[in-house]
């Protein structure tokens, strides 16, 4: 089972603005639906633009979602974006400032690799 990060926003291009800053480049990946990688290997997963207000990425390693979760919560006053993550099929968890630390602790306990 891959872990999934799902981003939602009520503002057009808000997710794209965040992703451009997060990846430090123009985010053409959500425009052409291509398989991309943040490193030299292709194990990081797929980016998918669902529409202008929704985006998701599947991760092979659940620990990898910590970076994007932390970046969004650290900038939650700048971006109007909601984040949901899935670690198990059919179960999504809303990520916010109140539960971020607990989710990170849980990820390291459940997936210690």
C-alpha positions as CSV (number, residue, x, y, z in Angstrom):
1,X,0.0,0.0,0.0
2,X,1.3,3.4,-1.0
3,X,0.8,6.4,1.2
4,X,-1.1,9.2,-0.4
5,X,-1.0,13.0,0.2
6,X,-4.1,14.8,-1.1
7,X,-4.2,18.6,-1.2
8,X,-7.4,20.7,-1.6
9,X,-8.0,24.4,-2.0
10,X,-10.9,26.7,-2.7
11,X,-8.6,29.1,-4.6
12,X,-7.5,28.5,-8.2
13,X,-3.8,28.0,-8.5
14,X,-3.2,28.0,-4.8
15,X,-1.9,24.5,-4.8
16,X,0.3,25.2,-7.8
17,X,1.8,28.3,-5.9
18,X,2.6,26.1,-2.9
19,X,4.1,23.3,-5.0
20,X,6.3,25.7,-6.9
21,X,7.8,27.0,-3.6
22,X,8.1,23.5,-2.1
23,X,9.9,22.1,-5.1
24,X,11.8,25.4,-5.8
25,X,10.9,25.3,-9.5
26,X,8.1,25.9,-11.9
27,X,5.7,23.1,-11.3
28,X,5.0,21.7,-14.7
29,X,4.5,18.3,-13.2
30,X,0.9,19.0,-12.3
31,X,0.2,20.3,-15.8
32,X,1.3,17.3,-17.8
33,X,0.5,14.5,-15.4
34,X,3.9,12.9,-15.9
35,X,5.7,10.6,-13.5
36,X,8.3,12.6,-11.7
37,X,10.9,12.1,-9.0
38,X,12.5,14.4,-6.5
39,X,15.7,12.5,-6.7
40,X,17.6,10.4,-9.2
41,X,15.5,7.3,-8.7
42,X,11.8,6.9,-9.6
43,X,10.7,5.6,-6.2
44,X,9.1,8.8,-5.0
45,X,5.8,8.2,-6.7
46,X,3.3,9.9,-9.0
47,X,1.9,13.5,-9.0
48,X,-1.6,13.8,-10.3
49,X,-3.5,17.0,-11.0
50,X,-7.2,16.2,-10.5
51,X,-8.3,19.8,-11.2
52,X,-7.2,23.3,-10.4
53,X,-8.2,22.9,-6.8
54,X,-7.1,19.4,-6.0
55,X,-3.8,17.5,-6.2
56,X,-2.4,14.2,-4.9
57,X,0.8,12.3,-4.8
58,X,1.5,8.6,-4.0
59,X,4.6,7.8,-2.0
60,X,6.3,4.4,-1.8
61,X,7.9,5.3,1.6
62,X,5.5,6.9,4.1
63,X,8.3,8.7,5.8
64,X,8.7,10.8,2.7
65,X,5.4,12.6,3.3
66,X,6.7,14.3,6.4
67,X,8.5,17.0,4.4
68,X,5.4,18.2,2.5
69,X,3.2,17.9,5.6
70,X,5.6,20.0,7.6
71,X,6.1,22.6,4.8
72,X,2.4,23.1,4.4
73,X,1.6,23.4,8.1
74,X,4.6,25.8,8.6
75,X,3.1,28.0,5.8
76,X,-0.6,27.5,6.6
77,X,-1.1,31.3,7.0
78,X,0.2,31.9,3.5
79,X,-1.7,29.2,1.7
80,X,-5.4,28.3,1.8
81,X,-4.9,24.6,1.4
82,X,-6.2,21.5,3.3
83,X,-4.2,18.3,3.4
84,X,-5.4,14.8,3.9
85,X,-3.1,11.8,4.1
86,X,-3.8,8.1,3.7
87,X,-1.6,5.4,5.2
88,X,-4.2,2.6,4.9
89,X,-6.6,1.9,2.1
90,X,-9.9,3.8,2.6
91,X,-8.8,5.9,5.6
92,X,-7.8,9.5,5.3
93,X,-6.5,11.7,8.1
94,X,-6.8,15.5,8.1
95,X,-3.5,17.1,8.8
96,X,-3.4,20.4,10.8
97,X,-1.2,22.2,13.3
98,X,-2.7,20.4,16.2
99,X,-2.1,16.8,15.0
100,X,1.1,17.2,12.9
101,X,3.5,16.2,15.6
102,X,1.5,13.2,16.6
103,X,1.3,12.0,12.9
104,X,5.0,12.4,12.5
105,X,5.7,10.4,15.7
106,X,3.2,7.7,14.5
107,X,4.9,7.5,11.1
108,X,8.3,6.9,12.7
109,X,6.9,4.3,15.0
110,X,4.9,2.4,12.4
111,X,7.5,2.7,9.6
112,X,10.9,2.6,11.3
113,X,12.9,2.0,8.0
